[in-house]
Amino acid sequence: MSEAALSLVRVGRAFKQAQGRLEVLKGADLTLMPGEMVALIGPSGAGKSTLLHIAGLLEKPDAGEVIIAGQSCGGVNDDARTRLRRHHIGFVYQYHHLLPEFSALENVVVPQIIAGIGKDEARARARELLSVLGLAARESHRPGKLSGGEQQRVAIARALANAPSLLLADEPTGNLDPETAADVFAMLLKLARGAGLALLIATHNTELAARMDRTVRLQNGILVAA
């Protein structure tokens, strides 16, 4: 049996507020296998982004365990967490967060260079991804010259550039019109499935969620099947 790409075990997270302690996650459990696509739903403020940040090692839980590709991450230092993120995890956000002074191609090359990949190999990989996403003719354009959908497709290419085993997406089509959102979502699913990635997407769009393998709801701090 293959190893889970992500396991969250009894994960807890709380925040201090003026009126007291707010418990956002109260023992959340989740397992994603390679190639599995899961939608994460729940009302605004339920803690979906917090859960994704913890799964992506951007934030530490107060309790529980995060396991990435078989490695428990609770006791690792910041440098090790950074290496795990760089080589195993890709992120796509609601807003693309592209570097405005760089071209589409350069935005996809940069994370590969940071990961130690040679420039020629990084450029070839970036061109391949942008071509698959229908952006071969736009690779020299800076983000300001691209449409919203094109910018988000560049962000998807960037997230996949280092061939992660786990892709986390937080409302990746939330800023797009319905038609563009459907197209971008379809491309994301096609690429992720083709690469055998584990994919966890937080979304309010029930139609898009229905296209995933399964859906989990964040409810009262725990994850339940939806």
MARBA-3410 file (N, C-alpha, C, O; in Angstrom, 1 decimal):
226
0.8,-1.2,0.0,0.0,0.0,0.0,0.9,1.2,0.0,1.9,1.3,0.8 ~ 0.5,2.2,-0.8,1.4,3.4,-0.9,1.2,4.3,0.3,0.3,4.2,1.1 ~ 2.2,5.1,0.5,2.3,6.0,1.7,1.5,7.2,1.5,1.4,7.8,0.4 ~ 0.8,7.7,2.5,0.0,8.9,2.4,0.8,10.1,2.1,1.9,10.3,2.6 ~ 0.3,11.0,1.2,1.0,12.2,0.9,0.8,13.2,2.1,1.7,14.0,2.3
-0.3,13.2,2.8,-0.6,14.0,3.9,-1.4,13.3,4.9,-2.4,12.7,4.6 ~ -1.0,13.4,6.2,-1.8,13.0,7.3,-1.9,14.1,8.3,-0.9,14.5,8.8 ~ -3.1,14.4,8.7,-3.3,15.3,9.9,-3.9,14.5,11.0,-5.0,13.8,10.7 ~ -3.3,14.5,12.1,-3.8,13.6,13.2,-4.1,14.5,14.4,-3.2,15.0,15.1 ~ -5.4,14.5,14.7,-5.9,15.3,15.9,-5.3,16.7,16.0,-4.8,17.1,17.1
-5.3,17.4,14.9,-4.7,18.7,14.9,-5.6,19.8,15.6,-6.8,19.8,15.3 ~ -5.0,20.5,16.4,-5.7,21.6,17.2,-5.0,22.9,17.0,-3.8,23.0,16.9 ~ -5.8,24.0,16.9,-5.2,25.3,16.8,-6.2,26.3,17.4,-7.4,26.3,17.1 ~ -5.7,27.2,18.2,-6.5,28.2,18.8,-5.8,29.6,18.8,-4.6,29.6,18.6 ~ -6.6,30.7,18.9,-6.0,32.0,18.8,-6.5,32.8,20.0,-7.7,32.6,20.4
-5.7,33.7,20.5,-6.1,34.5,21.6,-6.8,35.7,21.1,-6.3,36.4,20.2 ~ -7.9,36.1,21.7,-8.7,37.2,21.3,-9.0,38.0,22.6,-8.8,37.6,23.7 ~ -9.4,39.3,22.4,-9.7,40.1,23.5,-10.8,39.5,24.4,-10.7,39.6,25.6 ~ -11.7,38.8,23.8,-12.8,38.2,24.6,-12.5,36.8,25.0,-13.4,36.1,25.6 ~ -11.3,36.3,24.8,-10.9,35.0,25.2,-10.2,34.2,24.1,-9.8,34.7,23.1
-10.2,32.9,24.3,-9.5,32.0,23.4,-10.4,31.4,22.4,-11.5,30.9,22.8 ~ -10.1,31.5,21.1,-10.9,31.0,20.0,-10.3,29.7,19.5,-9.2,29.8,18.9 ~ -11.0,28.6,19.7,-10.5,27.4,19.2,-11.1,27.2,17.7,-12.3,27.0,17.5 ~ -10.2,27.2,16.8,-10.5,27.0,15.4,-10.5,25.6,15.0,-11.5,25.1,14.3 ~ -9.5,24.8,15.3,-9.4,23.4,15.0,-9.3,22.7,16.4,-8.6,23.0,17.3
-10.2,21.6,16.4,-10.4,20.9,17.7,-10.1,19.4,17.6,-10.9,18.6,18.0 ~ -9.1,19.0,16.9,-8.8,17.6,16.7,-9.2,17.2,15.3,-9.9,16.2,15.1 ~ -8.7,17.9,14.3,-9.0,17.6,12.9,-8.1,16.5,12.4,-6.9,16.5,12.6 ~ -8.8,15.5,11.7,-8.1,14.3,11.2,-8.3,14.3,9.7,-9.5,14.5,9.2 ~ -7.3,14.0,8.9,-7.4,13.9,7.4,-6.2,13.2,6.9,-5.1,13.3,7.3
-6.5,12.3,5.9,-5.5,11.6,5.2,-5.7,11.7,3.7,-6.8,11.5,3.2 ~ -4.7,12.1,3.0,-4.7,12.2,1.5,-3.7,11.3,0.9,-2.5,11.3,1.3 ~ -4.2,10.4,0.0,-3.3,9.5,-0.6,-2.8,10.1,-2.0,-3.5,11.0,-2.5 ~ -1.7,9.6,-2.5,-1.2,10.1,-3.8,-2.3,9.9,-4.9,-2.9,8.9,-4.9 ~ -2.5,11.0,-5.6,-3.5,10.9,-6.7,-5.0,11.3,-6.2,-5.9,11.3,-7.1
-5.2,11.5,-5.0,-6.5,11.8,-4.4,-6.8,13.3,-4.4,-5.9,14.1,-4.0 ~ -8.0,13.6,-4.8,-8.4,15.0,-4.9,-9.5,15.3,-3.9,-10.6,14.6,-4.1 ~ -9.3,16.2,-3.0,-10.3,16.4,-1.9,-10.7,17.8,-1.8,-9.8,18.7,-1.9 ~ -12.0,18.1,-1.8,-12.5,19.5,-1.6,-12.7,19.7,-0.1,-13.3,18.9,0.6 ~ -12.3,20.9,0.4,-12.5,21.3,1.7,-13.5,22.4,1.7,-13.2,23.5,1.2
-14.6,22.2,2.4,-15.7,23.2,2.4,-16.0,23.6,3.9,-15.6,23.0,4.8 ~ -16.8,24.7,4.0,-17.1,25.2,5.3,-17.4,26.7,5.2,-16.9,27.3,4.3 ~ -18.1,27.2,6.2,-18.4,28.7,6.1,-17.2,29.5,6.3,-16.2,29.0,6.8 ~ -17.3,30.8,5.9,-16.2,31.7,6.1,-15.9,31.8,7.6,-16.8,31.9,8.5 ~ -14.6,31.8,8.0,-14.2,31.9,9.4,-14.2,30.5,10.1,-13.9,30.5,11.3
-14.5,29.4,9.4,-14.5,28.1,10.0,-13.0,27.6,10.3,-12.8,26.7,11.1 ~ -12.0,28.1,9.5,-10.7,27.7,9.8,-10.1,27.0,8.6,-9.0,26.3,8.8 ~ -10.7,27.1,7.4,-10.1,26.4,6.2,-8.7,26.8,5.9,-7.8,26.0,5.7 ~ -8.5,28.1,5.9,-7.2,28.6,5.6,-6.2,28.2,6.6,-5.0,27.9,6.3 ~ -6.6,28.3,7.9,-5.7,27.8,9.0,-5.3,26.4,8.8,-4.1,26.0,8.9
-6.2,25.6,8.4,-5.9,24.1,8.2,-5.0,24.0,7.1,-4.0,23.1,7.1 ~ -5.1,24.7,6.0,-4.2,24.6,4.8,-2.8,25.1,5.2,-1.8,24.5,4.8 ~ -2.8,26.2,6.0,-1.5,26.7,6.4,-0.7,25.6,7.3,0.5,25.5,7.2 ~ -1.5,25.0,8.1,-0.8,23.9,9.0,-0.4,22.7,8.1,0.7,22.2,8.3 ~ -1.3,22.3,7.2,-0.9,21.2,6.3,0.3,21.5,5.4,1.1,20.7,5.1
0.4,22.8,5.1,1.5,23.3,4.2,2.8,23.7,5.0,3.7,24.2,4.4 ~ 2.8,23.5,6.3,3.9,23.8,7.2,4.2,25.3,7.2,5.4,25.7,7.5 ~ 3.2,26.1,7.0,3.4,27.5,7.1,3.0,28.0,8.5,3.4,29.1,8.9 ~ 2.4,27.1,9.2,1.9,27.5,10.6,2.0,26.2,11.4,1.7,25.1,10.9 ~ 2.3,26.3,12.7,2.4,25.1,13.5,1.1,24.9,14.3,0.6,25.9,14.8
0.7,23.7,14.5,-0.5,23.5,15.3,-0.2,23.5,16.8,1.0,23.4,17.2 ~ -1.2,23.8,17.6,-1.0,23.7,19.0,-1.0,22.3,19.6,-0.4,22.0,20.6 ~ -1.7,21.4,18.8,-1.7,20.0,19.2,-1.9,19.2,18.0,-2.2,19.7,16.9 ~ -1.5,17.9,18.1,-1.7,17.0,17.0,-0.4,16.8,16.2,0.7,17.4,16.5 ~ -0.5,16.2,15.0,0.6,15.8,14.2,0.4,16.0,12.8,-0.7,15.8,12.3
1.4,16.6,12.1,1.3,16.7,10.6,2.4,15.8,10.0,3.6,15.9,10.4 ~ 2.0,14.9,9.1,2.9,14.0,8.5,2.9,14.2,7.0,1.8,14.1,6.3 ~ 4.0,14.5,6.4,4.2,14.8,5.0,5.0,13.7,4.4,6.2,13.5,4.7 ~ 4.4,12.9,3.4,5.2,11.9,2.7,5.9,11.0,3.7,7.1,10.6,3.5 ~ 5.2,10.6,4.8,5.8,9.7,5.8,6.6,10.3,6.9,7.1,9.6,7.8
6.9,11.6,6.8,7.8,12.3,7.7,6.9,13.1,8.7,6.2,14.0,8.3 ~ 7.1,12.8,10.0,6.4,13.6,11.0,7.1,15.0,11.1,8.3,15.0,11.2 ~ 6.3,16.0,11.1,6.9,17.4,11.0,6.9,18.1,12.3,7.4,19.3,12.4 ~ 6.4,17.5,13.4,6.3,18.2,14.6,7.6,18.6,15.2,7.7,19.7,15.8 ~ 8.7,17.8,15.1,9.9,18.1,15.8,11.0,18.7,14.9,12.1,18.9,15.3
10.7,18.9,13.6,11.7,19.4,12.7,11.9,20.9,12.8,11.0,21.6,13.2 ~ 13.1,21.4,12.5,13.4,22.8,12.7,12.9,23.6,11.5,12.4,23.0,10.5 ~ 13.1,24.9,11.5,12.6,25.7,10.4,13.2,25.4,9.1,12.5,25.5,8.1 ~ 14.5,25.1,9.1,15.2,24.8,7.8,14.6,23.6,7.2,14.4,23.5,6.0 ~ 14.4,22.6,8.0,13.8,21.3,7.5,12.4,21.5,7.0,12.0,20.9,6.0
11.6,22.3,7.7,10.3,22.6,7.2,10.3,23.3,5.9,9.5,23.0,5.0 ~ 11.2,24.2,5.7,11.4,24.9,4.5,11.7,24.0,3.3,11.2,24.1,2.2 ~ 12.6,23.0,3.6,13.0,22.0,2.6,11.8,21.2,2.2,11.6,20.9,1.0 ~ 11.0,20.8,3.2,9.8,20.0,2.9,8.9,20.7,2.1,8.3,20.2,1.1 ~ 8.6,22.0,2.4,7.7,22.8,1.6,8.3,22.9,0.1,7.5,22.8,-0.8
9.5,23.2,0.0,10.1,23.4,-1.3,10.1,22.2,-2.2,9.9,22.4,-3.4 ~ 10.2,21.0,-1.7,10.3,19.8,-2.5,9.1,19.0,-2.5,8.9,18.1,-3.4 ~ 8.2,19.1,-1.6,7.0,18.3,-1.5,5.7,19.0,-1.6,4.7,18.3,-1.9 ~ 5.6,20.3,-1.5,4.3,21.0,-1.4,4.3,22.1,-2.4,5.2,22.9,-2.5 ~ 3.1,22.2,-3.1,2.8,23.4,-3.9,1.6,24.1,-3.4,0.7,23.5,-2.8
1.6,25.4,-3.6,0.5,26.3,-3.1,-0.1,27.1,-4.2,0.6,27.6,-5.1 ~ -1.4,27.2,-4.2,-2.1,28.1,-5.1,-3.1,28.9,-4.2,-3.9,28.3,-3.5 ~ -3.1,30.2,-4.3,-3.9,31.0,-3.5,-5.0,31.7,-4.3,-5.0,31.6,-5.5 ~ -6.0,32.3,-3.6,-7.0,33.0,-4.3,-6.5,34.1,-5.2,-6.9,34.3,-6.3 ~ -5.5,34.9,-4.7,-4.8,35.9,-5.5,-3.5,35.3,-5.9,-2.8,34.6,-5.1
-3.0,35.6,-7.1,-1.9,34.8,-7.7,-0.6,35.1,-7.0,0.3,34.2,-7.1 ~ -0.3,36.3,-6.5,0.9,36.6,-5.8,2.1,36.4,-6.7,3.2,36.0,-6.3 ~ 2.0,36.7,-8.0,3.1,36.7,-8.9,4.0,37.9,-8.7,3.6,38.9,-8.2 ~ 5.3,37.7,-9.0,6.3,38.8,-8.9,6.1,39.7,-10.1,6.3,39.3,-11.3 ~ 5.6,40.9,-9.9,5.2,41.8,-11.0,6.3,42.2,-11.9,6.0,42.5,-13.1
7.5,42.3,-11.5,8.6,42.7,-12.3,9.2,41.6,-13.2,10.1,41.8,-14.0 ~ 8.7,40.4,-13.0,9.2,39.2,-13.8,8.2,38.8,-14.8,7.0,39.0,-14.6 ~ 8.6,38.1,-15.9,7.7,37.6,-16.9,7.0,36.3,-16.3,7.4,35.8,-15.3 ~ 6.0,35.9,-17.1,5.4,34.6,-16.7,6.4,33.5,-16.6,6.4,32.7,-15.6 ~ 7.3,33.4,-17.6,8.3,32.3,-17.6,9.2,32.5,-16.4,9.5,31.5,-15.7
9.6,33.7,-16.1,10.5,33.9,-14.9,9.9,33.5,-13.6,10.5,33.0,-12.7 ~ 8.6,33.8,-13.5,7.8,33.5,-12.3,7.8,32.0,-12.0,7.8,31.6,-10.8 ~ 7.9,31.2,-13.1,7.9,29.7,-12.9,9.3,29.2,-12.7,9.5,28.1,-12.2 ~ 10.3,29.9,-13.3,11.7,29.5,-13.1,12.2,29.8,-11.7,12.9,28.9,-11.2 ~ 11.8,30.9,-11.1,12.4,31.3,-9.8,12.3,30.2,-8.7,13.3,29.9,-8.1
11.2,29.6,-8.5,11.1,28.6,-7.4,12.0,27.4,-7.7,12.5,26.7,-6.8 ~ 12.2,27.1,-9.0,13.1,26.0,-9.3,14.6,26.3,-9.1,15.3,25.5,-8.6 ~ 14.9,27.6,-9.4,16.3,28.0,-9.1,16.6,28.0,-7.6,17.6,27.5,-7.1 ~ 15.6,28.4,-6.8,15.7,28.4,-5.3,15.9,27.0,-4.8,16.6,26.7,-3.9 ~ 15.3,26.0,-5.5,15.3,24.6,-5.1,16.6,23.9,-5.6,16.8,22.8,-5.3
17.5,24.7,-6.3,18.7,24.1,-6.8,18.7,23.5,-8.2,19.7,22.9,-8.6 ~ 17.7,23.7,-8.9,17.6,23.2,-10.3,18.4,24.2,-11.2,18.3,25.4,-11.1 ~ 19.1,23.6,-12.2,19.9,24.4,-13.1,19.0,25.3,-14.0,17.8,25.0,-14.2 ~ 19.5,26.4,-14.4,18.7,27.4,-15.2,18.1,26.9,-16.4,16.9,27.1,-16.7 ~ 18.9,26.1,-17.2,18.3,25.6,-18.5,17.2,24.6,-18.2,16.2,24.6,-18.9
17.4,23.7,-17.3,16.4,22.8,-16.9,15.1,23.5,-16.4,14.0,23.1,-16.7 ~ 15.3,24.5,-15.6,14.2,25.2,-15.0,13.4,25.9,-16.1,12.2,25.9,-16.0 ~ 14.1,26.5,-17.0,13.4,27.2,-18.1,12.6,26.2,-19.0,11.5,26.5,-19.4 ~ 13.2,25.0,-19.3,12.5,24.0,-20.0,11.3,23.5,-19.3,10.2,23.4,-20.0 ~ 11.4,23.3,-18.0,10.2,22.9,-17.2,9.2,23.9,-17.2,8.0,23.6,-17.3
9.6,25.2,-17.1,8.6,26.3,-17.0,7.9,26.4,-18.4,6.7,26.6,-18.4 ~ 8.6,26.3,-19.5,8.0,26.4,-20.8,7.0,25.2,-21.0,5.9,25.4,-21.6 ~ 7.4,24.0,-20.6,6.5,22.9,-20.7,5.2,23.1,-20.0,4.1,22.9,-20.5 ~ 5.2,23.6,-18.7,4.0,23.8,-17.9,3.2,24.9,-18.5,2.0,24.8,-18.6 ~ 3.8,26.0,-18.9,3.0,27.1,-19.5,2.4,26.7,-20.8,1.3,27.2,-21.1
3.0,25.9,-21.6,2.5,25.4,-22.8,1.2,24.5,-22.6,0.2,24.7,-23.2 ~ 1.3,23.6,-21.6,0.2,22.8,-21.2,-1.0,23.6,-20.8,-2.1,23.3,-21.0 ~ -0.7,24.7,-20.1,-1.7,25.6,-19.6,-2.2,26.7,-20.6,-2.9,27.6,-20.3 ~ -1.7,26.5,-21.9,-2.2,27.4,-22.9,-1.6,28.8,-22.9,-2.1,29.7,-23.4 ~ -0.4,28.9,-22.4,0.3,30.2,-22.2,1.6,30.3,-23.0,2.4,31.1,-22.6
1.8,29.4,-23.9,3.1,29.4,-24.7,3.4,30.8,-25.3,4.5,31.3,-25.3 ~ 2.3,31.4,-25.8,2.5,32.7,-26.5,2.6,33.9,-25.5,2.8,35.0,-25.9 ~ 2.4,33.6,-24.2,2.4,34.7,-23.2,3.5,34.6,-22.2,3.5,35.4,-21.2 ~ 4.5,33.7,-22.4,5.5,33.5,-21.4,6.4,34.7,-21.2,7.0,34.8,-20.1 ~ 6.5,35.6,-22.1,7.4,36.8,-22.0,6.6,38.0,-21.3,7.2,39.0,-21.0
5.3,37.8,-21.1,4.5,38.9,-20.6,4.6,39.0,-19.1,4.7,37.9,-18.4 ~ 4.7,40.2,-18.5,4.6,40.4,-17.1,3.2,40.2,-16.6,2.3,40.4,-17.4 ~ 3.0,40.0,-15.3,1.6,39.8,-14.8,0.6,40.9,-15.2,-0.5,40.6,-15.4 ~ 1.1,42.1,-15.2,0.2,43.2,-15.5,-0.3,43.2,-16.9,-1.3,43.9,-17.1 ~ 0.3,42.5,-17.8,-0.2,42.4,-19.1,-1.0,41.1,-19.4,-1.4,40.8,-20.5
-1.3,40.3,-18.3,-2.1,39.1,-18.4,-3.5,39.3,-17.8,-3.6,40.1,-16.9 ~ -4.4,38.5,-18.3,-5.8,38.6,-17.7,-5.7,37.9,-16.3,-4.8,37.2,-16.0 ~ -6.8,38.0,-15.6,-6.9,37.3,-14.3,-6.8,35.8,-14.4,-6.1,35.2,-13.6 ~ -7.4,35.2,-15.4,-7.3,33.8,-15.6,-5.9,33.4,-16.0,-5.4,32.3,-15.6 ~ -5.3,34.2,-16.8,-3.9,33.8,-17.3,-3.0,33.9,-16.1,-2.1,33.1,-15.9
-3.1,35.0,-15.2,-2.3,35.1,-14.1,-2.4,33.9,-13.1,-1.4,33.4,-12.6 ~ -3.7,33.4,-13.0,-3.9,32.3,-12.1,-3.3,31.0,-12.7,-2.8,30.1,-12.0 ~ -3.3,30.9,-14.0,-2.7,29.7,-14.7,-1.2,29.8,-14.5,-0.5,28.7,-14.3 ~ -0.6,30.9,-14.5,0.9,31.0,-14.2,1.1,30.6,-12.8,2.1,29.9,-12.5 ~ 0.2,31.0,-11.9,0.4,30.6,-10.5,0.3,29.1,-10.3,1.0,28.5,-9.5
-0.5,28.5,-11.1,-0.6,27.0,-11.0,0.7,26.4,-11.5,1.2,25.4,-11.0 ~ 1.2,26.9,-12.7,2.5,26.4,-13.2,3.6,26.6,-12.2,4.4,25.7,-12.0 ~ 3.6,27.7,-11.5,4.6,27.9,-10.5,4.5,26.9,-9.3,5.5,26.4,-8.8 ~ 3.2,26.6,-8.9,3.0,25.7,-7.8,3.5,24.3,-8.2,3.9,23.5,-7.3 ~ 3.4,23.9,-9.5,3.8,22.6,-9.9,5.2,22.5,-10.4,5.7,21.4,-10.7
6.0,23.6,-10.4,7.3,23.7,-11.0,8.3,22.7,-10.4,9.1,22.1,-11.1 ~ 8.2,22.5,-9.1,9.2,21.6,-8.4,8.6,20.2,-8.2,9.1,19.5,-7.4 ~ 7.6,19.9,-9.0,7.0,18.5,-9.0,6.7,18.1,-7.6,7.2,17.1,-7.1 ~ 5.8,18.8,-6.9,5.4,18.4,-5.5,4.6,17.2,-5.5,4.0,16.8,-6.5 ~ 4.5,16.6,-4.3,3.7,15.4,-4.1,2.3,15.8,-3.6,1.3,15.0,-3.6
2.2,17.0,-3.0,1.0,17.5,-2.4,0.8,19.0,-2.9,1.7,19.8,-2.9 ~ -0.5,19.2,-3.4,-0.8,20.5,-3.8,-2.0,21.1,-3.0,-3.0,20.4,-2.8 ~ -1.8,22.2,-2.4,-2.8,22.9,-1.5,-3.3,24.1,-2.2,-2.5,25.0,-2.7 ~ -4.6,24.3,-2.3,-5.2,25.5,-3.0,-6.2,26.1,-2.2,-7.2,25.4,-1.7 ~ -6.1,27.4,-2.0,-7.1,28.1,-1.1,-7.9,29.0,-2.0,-7.5,30.1,-2.4
-9.2,28.6,-2.3,-10.1,29.4,-3.2,-9.3,29.8,-4.4,-9.3,31.0,-4.8 ~ -8.8,28.9,-5.2,-7.9,29.2,-6.3,-8.6,29.9,-7.5,-8.0,30.5,-8.3 ~ -10.0,29.8,-7.5,-10.7,30.5,-8.6,-11.7,31.6,-8.0,-12.6,32.0,-8.7 ~ -11.5,31.9,-6.8,-12.4,32.8,-6.1,-12.5,34.2,-6.7,-13.5,34.9,-6.5 ~ -11.4,34.7,-7.4,-11.4,36.0,-7.9,-11.7,36.0,-9.4,-11.6,37.1,-10.1
-12.2,34.9,-9.9,-12.4,34.8,-11.4,-13.9,34.7,-11.7,-14.7,34.3,-10.8 ~ -14.3,35.1,-12.9,-15.7,35.0,-13.3,-16.0,33.5,-13.5,-15.1,32.7,-13.7 ~ -17.3,33.1,-13.4,-17.6,31.7,-13.4,-17.1,30.9,-14.6,-16.6,29.8,-14.4 ~ -17.1,31.5,-15.8,-16.6,30.7,-17.0,-15.1,30.5,-16.9,-14.6,29.4,-17.1 ~ -14.4,31.6,-16.5,-12.9,31.5,-16.4,-12.5,30.6,-15.3,-11.6,29.8,-15.4
-13.3,30.7,-14.2,-13.0,29.8,-13.0,-13.2,28.3,-13.4,-12.3,27.5,-13.0 ~ -14.2,28.0,-14.2,-14.4,26.6,-14.6,-13.2,26.1,-15.4,-12.8,25.0,-15.3 ~ -12.8,27.0,-16.3,-11.6,26.6,-17.2,-10.4,26.4,-16.4,-9.6,25.4,-16.6 ~ -10.1,27.3,-15.5,-8.8,27.2,-14.7,-8.9,26.0,-13.8,-7.9,25.3,-13.6 ~ -10.1,25.8,-13.2,-10.2,24.6,-12.3,-10.0,23.3,-13.1,-9.4,22.4,-12.6
-10.6,23.2,-14.3,-10.4,22.0,-15.1,-8.9,21.8,-15.5,-8.5,20.6,-15.4 ~ -8.2,22.8,-15.8,-6.8,22.7,-16.0,-6.0,22.2,-14.8,-5.1,21.4,-14.9 ~ -6.4,22.8,-13.7,-5.7,22.4,-12.4,-5.9,20.9,-12.1,-5.0,20.2,-11.8 ~ -7.2,20.5,-12.3,-7.5,19.1,-12.0,-6.8,18.1,-13.0,-6.2,17.1,-12.6 ~ -6.7,18.5,-14.3,-6.1,17.7,-15.3,-4.6,17.6,-15.0,-4.1,16.5,-15.1
-3.9,18.7,-14.7,-2.5,18.6,-14.4,-2.2,17.8,-13.1,-1.3,17.0,-13.1 ~ -3.0,18.1,-12.1,-2.8,17.3,-10.8,-3.0,15.8,-11.0,-2.2,15.0,-10.5 ~ -4.1,15.5,-11.7,-4.3,14.1,-11.9,-3.3,13.4,-12.8,-2.9,12.3,-12.5 ~ -2.8,14.1,-13.8,-1.8,13.6,-14.6,-0.5,13.3,-13.9,0.3,12.4,-14.3 ~ -0.2,14.2,-12.9,1.0,14.1,-12.1,0.9,13.1,-10.9,1.9,12.9,-10.2
-0.3,12.7,-10.7,-0.6,11.8,-9.5,-0.4,12.5,-8.2,-0.1,11.9,-7.2 ~ -0.7,13.8,-8.2,-0.6,14.6,-6.9,-1.8,14.3,-6.0,-2.9,13.9,-6.4 ~ -1.5,14.5,-4.7,-2.6,14.6,-3.7,-3.0,16.1,-3.8,-2.1,17.0,-3.7 ~ -4.3,16.4,-3.9,-4.8,17.8,-4.0,-5.8,18.1,-3.0,-6.8,17.3,-2.9 ~ -5.6,19.1,-2.2,-6.6,19.6,-1.3,-7.0,21.0,-1.6,-6.1,21.9,-1.6
-8.2,21.3,-1.9,-8.7,22.6,-2.4,-9.8,23.1,-1.4,-10.8,22.4,-1.2 ~ -9.6,24.2,-0.8,-10.6,24.9,-0.1,-11.5,25.7,-1.0,-10.9,26.5,-1.8 ~ -12.8,25.6,-1.0,-13.6,26.3,-1.9,-15.0,26.4,-1.4,-15.5,25.6,-0.6 ~ -15.7,27.5,-1.8,-17.1,27.7,-1.5,-18.0,27.3,-2.7,-19.2,27.3,-2.5 ~ -17.3,26.9,-3.8,-18.1,26.6,-5.0,-18.5,25.1,-4.9,-17.6,24.2,-5.2
-19.7,24.8,-4.7,-20.2,23.5,-4.5,-20.1,22.7,-5.9,-19.9,21.5,-5.9 ~ -20.3,23.4,-7.0,-20.2,22.7,-8.3,-18.8,22.2,-8.6,-18.6,21.1,-9.1 ~ -17.8,23.1,-8.2,-16.4,22.7,-8.4,-16.1,21.5,-7.4,-15.4,20.6,-7.8 ~ -16.5,21.7,-6.2,-16.3,20.6,-5.2,-16.8,19.3,-5.6,-16.2,18.2,-5.3 ~ -17.9,19.3,-6.3,-18.5,18.0,-6.8,-17.7,17.3,-7.8,-17.9,16.1,-8.0
-16.7,18.0,-8.4,-15.9,17.3,-9.4,-14.6,16.7,-8.7,-13.9,16.0,-9.4 ~ -14.5,16.8,-7.5,-13.4,16.2,-6.7,-13.7,14.7,-6.4,-14.9,14.3,-6.5 ~ -12.7,14.0,-5.9,-13.0,12.6,-5.5,-13.9,12.5,-4.3,-14.7,11.6,-4.2 ~ -13.7,13.4,-3.4,-14.5,13.4,-2.2,-14.5,14.8,-1.6,-13.6,15.7,-1.9 ~ -15.4,15.1,-0.7,-15.5,16.4,0.0,-15.5,16.2,1.5,-16.2,15.4,2.0
-14.8,17.1,2.2,-14.8,17.1,3.6,-15.2,18.5,4.1,-14.9,19.5,3.5 ~ -16.0,18.5,5.2,-16.5,19.8,5.7,-15.8,20.1,7.0,-15.7,19.2,7.9 ~ -15.3,21.3,7.2,-14.8,21.8,8.5,-15.9,22.3,9.3,-16.5,23.4,9.0 ~ -16.3,21.6,10.4,-17.5,21.9,11.1,-17.1,21.8,12.6,-16.8,20.8,13.1 ~ -17.3,23.0,13.3,-17.0,23.0,14.7,-15.6,22.5,15.1,-15.4,21.9,16.1
-14.7,22.9,14.2,-13.3,22.5,14.5,-12.8,21.2,14.1,-11.6,20.8,14.3 ~ -13.7,20.3,13.5,-13.3,19.0,13.1,-13.7,18.8,11.7,-14.5,19.5,11.1 ~ -13.1,17.8,11.0,-13.4,17.5,9.6,-14.4,16.3,9.6,-14.2,15.3,10.2 ~ -15.5,16.5,8.8,-16.5,15.4,8.6,-16.7,15.2,7.2,-16.6,16.1,6.4 ~ -17.1,14.0,6.8,-17.4,13.7,5.4,-18.6,14.5,5.0,-19.6,14.6,5.7
-18.6,15.0,3.7,-19.7,15.8,3.2,-20.3,15.2,2.0,-21.3,15.7,1.4
END
